[in-house]
Amino acid sequence: MTREEILSIRLGLIRELIAVESSARGDASAVEVVAVTKAASDNDFLAMSSLHLPLAENRWEKLSARLALLGNAGKGIPFHFIGALQRRSTKDKGFPVNLISSVDRENILPILNQMALQYGVFQNILVELDLSGIPGRSGVSPDSLPVLLDAISKYGSLVLKGLLVMGVPPSPSGDLSETIRIFDGGRRLFDWLSGQCSTVDTLSMGMSGDYLEAVRAGSTQVRLGTILFGKEEIIGRSHPV
């Protein structure tokens, strides 16, 4: 069995589990799966690129190298940037992608807007929201969110698509109750925001260890790396691959 076939099977099982959770909450809309390729080998990256998923990287240099690896085969593949947005590296090395998912402060906005203007495109963005209250975590706080949203509205080349919300590590016993609380809060804020802004359609919540909990809470997009590329059983707990 080829690596591409293995990844395709894993993706299919994950989508089955997502569909079950979506159906259980009475939501028939599809949840987008984004493949986080930052730790994947080049061979795994190439195999995943053939499955027509959005692919996500967290460093501009790595993203450029991945695009070069694909060459013409990369045309039409959506790429997402999910890393911390440093002003200097974004200004010097950044370029437009289908979605930048980690906007969490005002001072990065003029750089992103100028980048979009330079290339003659509109840049889709997500606001990264921190609902954990843990000091030092990336993401804007709920109290500061309205100020950031107002600032985004003043940049004509930036298009607000929604929110990115991350959970927290499970307790030693594996308890995810705090992450579930965070995801529920993220869904409430997304519902509010989508009522305020017509371009908002994406709530990105859930990674390999908590994507089913995120889907139960109403996530529209999950970002998966380890569960796609690793050797462990698919979380859903019945289909080892």
N, C-alpha and C positions, 0 to 999 in steps of 0.2 A: 504494500500500500504506500502510495506516495505521501509526502508531507502535505501537499495540497489537499489530498483526499482526507487525511486525518483531520486537518483544520476545518475542512468543510463539514465533516461529521460532528465535530465538537460544536461548531457554530449552529448546526441544525438542532442539536440537543438543547443548547442554551435557548434558542428561539422557541422551542416547544415549551420549555419551562416558563419563559416570559409570557407566552400566550395563555398558559393556564392561569397565571397570576392575574393577568389583565382581564381575562374572562371572569374570574372570581370576583373582581371588584366592579364588574359590569361595564368595563371599558373595552370597546372593540377596536380602538385605534392602535396602530402599530407603534411599538417602542423601537427607536433606532439604536442599533448596536454600533459603537465606535471601537475599532481595534486600536489599542494603545501599543504602539510598536517600539517604544523607546528602549526597551530591554531585549527586543527580539534580534536574533541573528539576521544577517542579510538574506540568508536562504529562507528563513521563516517570513521575513518581510516580503520577499518576492512572491512566496506562496500565498500569503494573505492578500496581497495586492490583486490577485486574480479573482478574488471572491467578491469584489465590488462593494466593499465596505468603506466608510470613511476611515482614514488612518490618522493617528494622532501622535505627535512628537512634542517634546518639552524643551528643545533647544533649537535655535535658528540654524546653527551650523549642522546639526544632525539632520534637520529637515532638508536643508540644501543638498546634503550628501545623498539622502534617500531619493530625492527627485532626480539627481544625476544618475543614480543607479538604475532607475526605471527608464530614463530617457523618454522616447515617444510613447512607450507603453503606459506612462503615468498620466497621459492626457485623459481628462474626464474623471479621474479619481479624486474625490473630495479629501482635502487635507485640513486637519485642525491643529491649532497650536494650543497646548494645555499647560505650558510652563509659566514660571514667574516672569513678568514683563519688566525687565530692566531697561531703563531709559537709554543708556548708551548702546547696549547690544541690539535693542530693537531699532534704534535709529541707524546704526551702522550695518546691521546684518538682516533686519527684518524685511519681509515682503508680504503682500496680501495672500491670504489663504481663504478657504471657504468659511472658516469660523475661527475666531480667536476667543477662547473660552475663559480667560483668566484676568479680565479687567476688574481692578479693585480699588483704583484711586484716580483722582483727577489729573495728576501731572503726566500720565501716560497718554491721555486723550489727544493732545495736539500732535504728538509724534505719530500715532496711529492714523489720525486724520490726514496729516501731510503725506504719509506713506500711501494712503489710498488715492489722494489727489495726484501724486507723482505717477501712479500707474493708471490713472483714469478709471478707477473702479469704486464701488461701494464696499466697505468692509463690514461684514457681519460680526457682531460681538456678543458675548455673554458677560454679564456681571457676576463675578465670583462673590458669593455671599457666605459669611461666617456666622453660623448660628450656634457654635459650640461654646463661645465665651472663653476659650482657652487662649491665654496670652501668647503672642508671637505667631499665631496662625495667619495664613494669608486669607484675604477676603474682607469685604466691607461689612461693617456691623449693620443690623437692621435700622438703628437710629441714624446712621450716616447714609443709608441707601437713598433717601429722597434727594439729598444734595448731589450725589453722584449721578443720579438719573437726570436731574435738571441740567447738569454740566454736559452730559452726553447729548442731550437734545439740541445743544448749541453748535454741534459739529455736523455739518451737512453730509459728510462722506462716511459717517459711522451709522450703522443700522443695528439698533438694539433688538436682539432675537430672544433674549430671556435670561435665565439664571443658571448658574452652576452652584451646587450645594454639595459639600462633602460631609460624610459621617465622621465618626471617631473610632479609634481602635476598640475592639470588643474587650470586655472585662476578662480577667484570667479564666473565668468559667465559660467564656464564649457568649456572654449576654450582650445583646445588641439593642437593648431598650433605649439607651441614650441616642444612638443613631436613628432609631425609629422616630423618636421625638423630634430630632432635627429634620428628618425627611418630611414629617407631617407639617412642621413649621414652614419648610421650603415650599411645599405645595400650596399652603395658604397664601404665602406672599406671591407666588407665581399666579395664582388665580386673581389676586388683586391687581398685579402688574399687567396681566393680559387684558384686563378690563380697562386699563388706562392707555395702553399702547397697542395699536393695531398690528404692528410688526412682530410682536412677541408670540412665539409659538413653541419655544423649547425650554424644558426644565431638565437639566442634565444632573441627575443624581444616581449614584450607584456605581460601585466598582466590583472587582472580582469577589470580594468577601461579603458584599451586602447588596448586590444588585437585585435580588428577589425582594428584599425588604423595600428597596427604592421603588420597584414596580408596584408593589402593594400600596405604596403611599401616593402613587400617581406620577412617577417619573415618565418623561417622554423620550429620554435618551440615557443609555448606560455606557460607561467607558470601561472596557475590559481588556486586560493584558494577561495576567497570570492564568486565569481560568481558560483563556483561549490557547495560550502557547505552552502552558505547563504540563506536567505529567500526572497531576492529581485527578481524582474523579471530578466530574462535572458537579457543581453544587446544585443539588436537586435530588442528589444523593442516591440515584438508582442506575446511572448509566456510566460506568467507567469506560474511558477511552484511552 
